[in-house]
Amino acid sequence: MKSSAVSLASGTIINAIATGKGSAFGIDLKVKATVELIDDGKKHIVGKVKDHPNVKTNLIETCVKNVLDYFKLDYSAKVITETEIPIKSGLSSSSATSNAVVLATFGALNEKIDDKLILDLAIKSSFDEGLTITGAYDDATASYYGGITITDNLNREIIKRDTFKEEDIDVLVLMPNLNKNVDVNKMKLLKNYVEVAFNECLSGNYYNALFLNGILYASALNFPTNIAIEAVECGALTAGLSGTGPSYIALSYKDDTEKVRGALEKYGKVITTKLNNKGAEIID
């Protein structure tokens, strides 16, 4: 019994830490998970992170365990992941990993795909491993469904799903050489101001929302605000900090991508990719 699945990175439109409500969108960088189940009654789960051998395997093993516990099965398992997503960067690598592993485990069991259950088990696994503050329902749903999701993270509800209207858009991901700085108390001080950005998001003004959110959180976390401003100055439709950083994301029309890339490359490595509205899927 074996199956593989992929799930997506996501970029932040609204970070949910300040208000409990957030928004994210699917990016075409993927995690692939392969799960092989052995019906031996031993419950021995072994994980391997193929392209990051020094990364702990707790999360991927917990994902498989939580699915097997849900179905009251005592199988052993091997789980292997490989990723295109920079880890610990604000691009939802843990949400994408959880989604891919849980979905692959459902595939290996030949169980009916229940989207809400898969998301719940994936988020439970992230909580179990202490990898989320809000449950990251915005990141998890954008990673799983693709497109844009707007969510109430505290109640695990999708408020709205949408896609960007323009199709010929590139996504540029900047990985600057900056240290992560997660100060929850500082971020919660932003509540009233982030609500302004969230209302822009609800109204469909996603570029405004992403930019405002990015400036607010970058300021609170001592990340540079000029990076997003320079990207917009060079033709980006919008730009801002993703998650709690350190990555930044920018969206641009393809004709403007090289100029925007040039502005961002002064600050670190840039990955050019695209939007993904398709979401997670079992691939074999």
N, C-alpha and C positions, 0 to 999 in steps of 0.2 A: 504494500500500500504506500504509494509515493505520489507526491504532487508538488508542482512549483507555482508560485504566484508572484505578481509584482504589485507594488504600490508606489505612490508619488511623493516627491518633495512638495512642500507648499511654501508660498510666500505670504507674508503678513500684509493685510490691509488694515485691520484693527487688532492690536494686542489686547487680549481679554483680561490681563492681570489687574488693571485699574478698576474695571467696572463689572467683570464677570461675563461681559458680552464681547464677542470678537468676530473677525472675518478673515478668511484666507482664500487662496486660490491655488489650483493645481499647477505644478511646474513639471516639465517633461524630463525630470531626473528621477531615476527609479531605484528602489531596492528590490532585489529578487530573493525570495526565500524558497528553499527546497526542503520538504519534510518527508521523511521516510518512517513509517510506523511498523513496529514489530509486536505481534500478538504473543507475548511471552509471560505476561502477568508480573513483570518485574518493576515496572514504572521507572526505568532507568533512561533519563533523557540527557543526551549529549549534544552540545551546540558547538558550532564553529563559525567564526566571522572571517570569511575567506580572505578578504582584502585588507583586514585590520586585525592581524593575529594577536595583537596585544590588548584588544578591547575585550572586556569581560563579556561572557556569554549568558549572564544571568537573565537578561530581558528575553532573549529568544527562547531560552529553556522554559521560563515562566509562562510565556505565551502558549507554548505547546501543552504544558502542564494544566493551565487553566481551561483549555478546550477539552482535554481528556477528562479532567475532573467534572466539567459540566455534563459530559455524556456518560460519566461514571464508568470509565474504561481504565484498565490497568496496563495499557500498552507501554512498551519502551519506544524511544524515538531517537532519530538523528535529525538535526536541523542545521542547515548551512545557509548563511546569508552572504550576499555580495551587493555592493552599493555603488551608485554614481553620486550619491549625496554626500557632501562634506559633513562630517559628524560634528556635533556640538557647535553648530554654526548659526542656529536660528532658522533652519530650513526644514524643521520637523522630521529630522532623521529618525528619532525614536518612534514617533507616531507612524511613520511610513514603515518602519521595521516591524512594529507590532501588527499593523494591518496585514502586511505581506505574510508574516508567519501564521497568524490566525487563519487567514484565508487559505493558505497552503495546507494547513492542518485539516480544515473542512474538506478541501479537495481530496486529501489522502484518505479521509474517512468516507468519502463519497456522500457527505451530508448535504442536504438542501441548503442553498446559500440564503441565509437570513441576514440582511445587511445590518440591521440594528443590533442583533445579537453579536455579530462579528465585531462591530465597533465597540460594544460594551465590554466584550472580553479583551479586546486590544487595549482599551483605556484602563480596565482593571489591572492588566499586566503592567502598564506604565506606572500606575499608582503603587502597585505592589513593590516596584523597584525604585520608588521615590524619584521618578523622572518627570513628573508634572506637578505644577502648582494649582492649575485651574481645571485639570482634566483634559485640557487642550482639545475640546470638542471641535473648535473651529479648524485647527490643524488636522485633526484626525479625519473629519468629514471631507475637507478639501483634498486630503491625501487619498481618501477612499473613493469619493465620487468624481473627483476632478471638477473643473470649473470653479465658480465662486460660491462659497457658503458663508452665510451670516448666521451666527448661533448664539444661543443662551447657554453658556458653558456650565453654569451652576445647575441648571435643570436638564442639561443634555437634550436640548431641543434645537432643531434647525428652524430659524425664523424665515429664511429665504434662500433659494438657490438661483444662480444666474450665471451668465458668461459675459466676458468682455465683448462689446459689440464689434470691435475691429478684429479682423482675423490675421492680418499681415503684421503681427507684432512679434518682436523678439523680446526675450527676457534675459537681462544681463544680471549676473550674480557676482558681486564683488566680495572677495575673501581678504579683508585687510589684516595686517599683522597687529591685531589689537587683542587685548585680553578681555574675556567675558567678565561682566560685573553685574550680577543679579541682586539688586537692592529692592526687595519687594515693598518695603515701607515707602521708599521714594516714589516708586511707580504708582502706588495707591494714592499718593498726593495729587496725581494727575487727573483723578476721576472726573471732575466737572469739565475739564478741557477735552479729555478723550471722548466724553459724551457728545461734544460738538462734532468731532470727527466721525463718531459712530452714526450720528444722524445724517451726515453727508453720505455715508455708506448706505444706510437704509433707503435714501433717496436715489440711489444709483450713481452717485457722483464718486466713483471708486478711486479715480486718480487723485482728487482733492483729499479724500479720506486717507489714502495711503501716505500721501506727502505729509499731511498734518500729524498723523499718528507717528510717523517716523521722526519728525522734528521733535515732538514732545518726548518720546521715549529716549531718543538719542541724548537730548539735553539732560534728562533725569539720570541716565546711566553713564554720563561723561564720555559719550562717543561724539565724534565730530558731526556737526550739522551741515558744514559746508559741502560735504561729499554729495549729499542729495541735491543741494542747490546748484552745484556745478554741473551735475548730470542734466538737470532740467535746463540750465543755461545752454548746454550743448545739444539740446533737442529732445531730451527724454520726455515722454508723456507724463511720467511721474517717477519718483524715486524715494526710497526711504529705508530705514533700518528694518530688518526682518526679525521677528520674534524679539528676543532680548539680545540680539547681535551674536557675534560681531559682524555678520554678513549684512550687506545692503543689497537691495534689489532695485532695478530700474526697468521700465518698459519703454520700448521705442519702436517707431515704424522702422522697417528694414532699411529704408534709405538713410536713416539717421543713426543706425547702429554703430557704425565705425567711429563717428564723432563722439558718441556717448561712451563707447568703449575706451576711447583715448582719454577721456576725462577721468574715468574710473581707474584705469590702469596705473595712474600715478600713485594709487593707494594700495595696490596689491594685485593678486591674481584675479582674473575675470573669466567667468564661464558664460558663454552665450548659448542659450537654449530657447525653448518656446513654451507657450501655454499648453496645458493638457486638459481637455474637457471630457476625456474618456474614463479616467479613474483606474482603480485597481482591477485586476483580472487574474484568473487562473490561466496559466499559459501552457501547462501540460500535466 
